[in-house]
Amino acid sequence: MTDIGTEITEGLVRDLLRDQHPDLADLPLREVEGGWGNQMWRLGDDLAVRIQRMDTDPDPQLNERRWLPLLAPRLPLPIPVPVRSGEPSERFPKLWTVMTWVPGLPLDQGVITRGEHAADTLAAFLRALHVPAPDDAPRDTNGRGAHPRDASSGFNYFLNSVEPSAIGADPADLRAVWDDAVAAPAWTGRPVWVHGDLHPADVVVANGTLAGIVDLGDLFAGDPALDLAAAWILLPAGVASRFFATYAEADPAAIRRARGLALMKSLFLMLMGQNGDRGLPGGKPTWGPTGRAALDRVMSEALV
């Protein structure tokens, strides 16, 4: 169901295609597990329908439509590229977009076995993405790109909400990592393009390594440290230092901010996993183990 009470079914999606893109309406269609603000339906072999579910703000999909076709050609990993626009209608009063399909298995359902290759691949992708954004690029509207000092209320909420037995570490040690990130100097460079929400459900893997990056609805211009947190969130143990060596453009302050943001993200993932079997909106059972593994990496792999 969506917040407007419309159940998103195969029949609905096919009707929307038939109304607005009839040449695609008879392709095989199947729901893709996962999704929160948006639901995904694979369309044929090479396409997907991205349809708003919990989201009510049209800007993320509008931003994807505008910017992803411009960014994709210079990125070394595939990202979804919008190819057709679906407009609100009497049948369904929200946005939907037909996009290219990025093959692979979401990392929260898969595993990286080629750690060094994945570290190099992620570093190359983020170096290519993290270039100065134009003045009319989207700006952060949900606080994800804030300096850690401006996100302490979120950190405290996650830390206090995750079951203490699941954390497996002294909360004082976690707070010390967070306090170090809060004390780190802020980003003073020109805002660069950032993915904005890199976590294990937003990347896909194949052949033991990263194979694609998905869900760029939070794309905006800001501090690259937000994406650099992925060194702990996405990569297996022992390769964060290789990632930063390959990325080569992160100063110690950025690494400190990134580690704190990775700590907060790991607690968020654990909380979503903790809620996954309780019927709460957005509950994601597969996220808990990925968050706990990331937390262990954050606490054991300090690079500065």
C-alpha positions in Angstrom: 0.0 0.0 0.0 1.0 3.6 -0.4 0.2 6.6 1.9 -2.7 7.4 -0.5 -4.2 4.0 0.0 -3.5 2.6 -3.5 -2.1 -0.9 -3.6 0.7 -1.2 -6.1 0.1 -4.4 -8.0 1.3 -5.9 -11.2 -2.0 -5.0 -12.8 -1.7 -1.3 -11.7 1.9 -1.0 -13.1 0.9 -2.7 -16.3 -2.1 -0.4 -16.7 0.1 2.7 -16.1 2.5 1.4 -18.8 -0.4 0.7 -21.2 -1.8 4.3 -20.7 1.5 6.1 -21.1 4.1 3.8 -22.7 2.0 1.1 -24.5 5.1 -0.2 -26.4 6.4 -1.5 -23.0 3.2 -2.8 -21.5 3.5 -6.4 -22.6 7.1 -7.0 -21.4 7.5 -9.4 -18.5 6.9 -7.7 -15.2 7.8 -8.8 -11.7 8.1 -7.1 -8.3 11.6 -6.6 -6.9 11.9 -7.3 -3.2 12.8 -4.3 -1.0 12.2 -0.7 -1.6 11.0 1.8 1.0 10.0 5.2 -0.5 9.8 3.7 -3.9 8.9 0.2 -5.2 10.7 -1.4 -8.1 9.3 -3.7 -10.7 11.6 -5.3 -13.2 10.4 -4.8 -16.7 11.8 -7.3 -19.3 15.5 -8.0 -19.1 16.9 -4.5 -19.2 14.4 -2.1 -17.6 12.7 -1.4 -14.3 9.7 0.7 -13.2 10.5 2.9 -10.2 7.2 3.9 -8.6 6.6 6.1 -5.6 5.3 4.2 -2.6 5.9 6.0 0.7 7.4 9.0 -0.9 5.2 12.0 -1.5 7.9 14.4 -2.6 8.4 14.4 -6.4 11.8 16.0 -6.3 13.9 12.8 -5.9 12.6 11.3 -9.0 12.7 14.6 -10.9 16.3 15.0 -9.8 17.1 11.5 -11.0 15.5 12.2 -14.4 17.5 15.4 -14.8 20.9 14.5 -13.5 21.5 10.7 -13.8 21.7 10.8 -17.7 24.4 13.4 -17.4 26.4 11.6 -14.6 26.2 8.0 -15.9 28.6 8.3 -18.9 31.5 9.3 -16.7 31.0 6.8 -13.8 33.0 3.5 -13.8 30.0 1.5 -12.4 26.5 1.3 -13.9 23.8 3.3 -12.3 20.1 3.3 -13.2 19.4 5.8 -16.0 15.8 7.1 -16.6 14.6 6.4 -20.1 10.8 7.1 -19.8 8.8 9.4 -17.6 5.5 8.3 -15.9 3.3 11.2 -14.9 0.7 11.4 -12.1 -2.8 10.5 -13.3 -6.3 9.8 -12.0 -5.3 6.1 -11.9 -2.2 6.8 -9.7 -1.4 10.4 -8.5 2.3 10.0 -8.0 5.4 9.9 -10.1 6.9 6.8 -11.7 9.9 6.3 -14.0 11.2 3.6 -16.3 14.9 3.2 -15.8 17.6 0.9 -16.9 18.1 -2.2 -14.8 21.4 -2.7 -13.0 22.2 -6.4 -12.8 23.4 -7.9 -9.5 22.3 -8.9 -6.1 21.8 -6.2 -3.4 24.7 -6.4 -0.9 22.3 -6.9 2.1 21.4 -10.2 0.4 24.9 -11.0 -1.0 28.6 -10.9 0.0 31.8 -9.3 -1.2 34.6 -11.9 -1.3 37.1 -9.9 -3.4 37.7 -7.2 -0.8 40.6 -5.4 -2.4 38.9 -5.3 -5.8 35.8 -3.9 -4.2 37.8 -1.3 -2.4 39.5 -0.1 -5.6 36.2 -0.2 -7.5 34.3 1.9 -4.9 37.2 4.4 -4.6 37.2 4.8 -8.4 33.5 5.3 -8.5 33.5 7.9 -5.8 36.5 9.8 -7.2 34.6 10.0 -10.5 31.4 11.1 -8.7 32.9 13.6 -6.3 33.5 16.5 -8.7 32.3 20.0 -8.1 28.5 20.2 -8.7 26.9 23.0 -10.7 25.2 25.8 -8.8 21.8 24.4 -9.6 22.5 20.9 -8.3 20.1 19.6 -5.6 21.0 20.5 -2.0 20.6 18.4 1.1 17.1 18.6 2.3 17.0 15.8 4.9 20.0 16.4 7.0 22.0 13.4 5.8 24.8 15.6 4.6 25.2 17.6 7.8 28.4 17.8 9.7 28.4 15.3 12.6 28.1 18.2 15.0 24.7 19.0 13.5 23.5 15.4 13.6 24.1 14.5 17.3 20.4 14.2 18.1 20.1 11.6 15.4 23.2 9.7 16.7 21.8 9.8 20.2 18.4 8.5 19.1 19.9 5.6 17.2 22.3 4.7 20.0 19.5 4.8 22.6 17.1 2.9 20.4 19.2 -0.1 19.4 19.0 -2.9 22.0 22.2 -2.7 24.1 22.8 -6.5 23.8 22.9 -6.1 20.0 25.6 -3.4 20.1 28.2 -5.6 21.8 30.4 -2.6 22.7 30.8 -0.1 25.5 28.5 2.9 24.6 31.3 5.1 25.9 33.6 3.9 23.2 31.0 4.6 20.5 30.5 8.1 21.9 34.3 8.7 21.8 34.3 7.9 18.1 31.3 10.2 17.6 32.8 13.0 19.6 36.0 12.8 17.5 33.9 13.2 14.3 32.1 16.1 15.9 35.4 17.8 16.7 36.8 17.3 13.1 37.0 20.4 10.9 34.2 21.0 8.5 34.4 20.6 4.7 35.5 23.9 3.2 35.8 23.0 -0.4 33.2 23.5 -3.1 30.2 21.2 -2.8 30.7 18.0 -4.8 28.2 15.4 -6.1 27.4 12.8 -3.4 25.2 9.8 -3.6 23.9 10.7 -0.2 22.7 7.3 1.1 25.2 4.5 0.4 24.2 1.4 2.3 24.1 -2.3 1.5 20.6 -2.2 -0.1 21.8 0.6 -2.5 24.6 -1.3 -4.1 24.6 -4.6 -6.1 27.3 -7.2 -6.2 28.3 -9.9 -8.7 31.3 -12.2 -8.9 32.3 -11.3 -5.3 32.7 -7.6 -5.9 30.7 -4.3 -6.4 28.8 -4.4 -9.7 26.6 -1.3 -9.6 25.2 1.6 -7.6 21.4 2.1 -7.3 18.8 4.4 -5.7 20.3 7.9 -6.3 17.2 9.7 -5.2 19.2 11.4 -2.5 21.8 12.7 -4.9 22.9 16.2 -3.9 25.9 18.6 -3.7 27.7 18.5 -0.4 30.5 17.1 1.7 32.1 13.9 0.3 32.6 12.5 3.8 29.0 11.3 3.7 29.9 8.9 0.9 33.3 8.0 2.3 31.6 6.4 5.2 30.9 3.6 2.8 34.5 2.4 3.4 33.2 0.9 6.6 29.5 0.4 5.7 30.0 -1.5 2.4 33.5 -3.0 2.3 34.6 -6.2 4.2 37.0 -6.0 7.2 40.6 -5.0 6.5 40.3 -3.0 3.3 39.2 0.5 4.5 42.8 1.7 4.4 43.2 0.4 0.8 40.0 2.3 -0.1 41.3 5.6 1.2 44.7 5.0 -0.4 43.1 4.5 -3.8 40.7 7.4 -3.3 43.7 9.5 -2.4 41.8 12.8 -1.9 40.5 12.5 1.7 42.3 14.5 4.3 42.4 13.3 8.0 39.4 15.6 8.9 37.3 14.0 6.2 38.2 10.5 7.4 37.2 11.4 10.9 33.9 12.8 9.8 33.3 9.8 7.6 34.0 7.4 10.4 31.5 9.1 12.7 28.9 9.1 10.0 29.6 5.4 9.4 29.0 4.8 13.0 25.6 6.5 12.9 24.6 4.7 9.7 25.5 1.3 11.2 23.3 2.0 14.2 20.5 3.1 11.8 20.9 -0.2 9.9 20.8 -2.2 13.1 17.6 -0.4 14.3 15.9 -1.1 11.0 16.9 -4.7 11.3 15.7 -4.8 14.9 12.3 -3.4 13.7 12.2 -5.8 10.7 10.0 -8.4 12.3 7.7 -6.0 14.2 5.6 -4.7 11.3 7.0 -1.2 11.5 7.2 0.8 8.3 10.6 0.3 6.7 11.5 -2.7 8.8 14.4 -4.5 7.0 15.4 -7.8 8.6 18.5 -8.2 6.3 19.8 -4.8 7.5 20.5 -5.8 11.1 23.4 -8.1 10.4 25.0 -5.7 7.9 24.7 -2.9 10.4 26.3 -5.0 13.1 29.2 -6.0 10.9 29.7 -2.4 9.9 29.7 -1.3 13.5 32.4 -3.9 14.3 34.5 -2.5 11.4 34.0 1.1 12.5 35.2 0.3 16.0 38.2 -1.8 15.0 39.5 0.1 11.9 40.5 3.6 13.0 42.6 5.1 10.2 43.6 8.4 11.8 
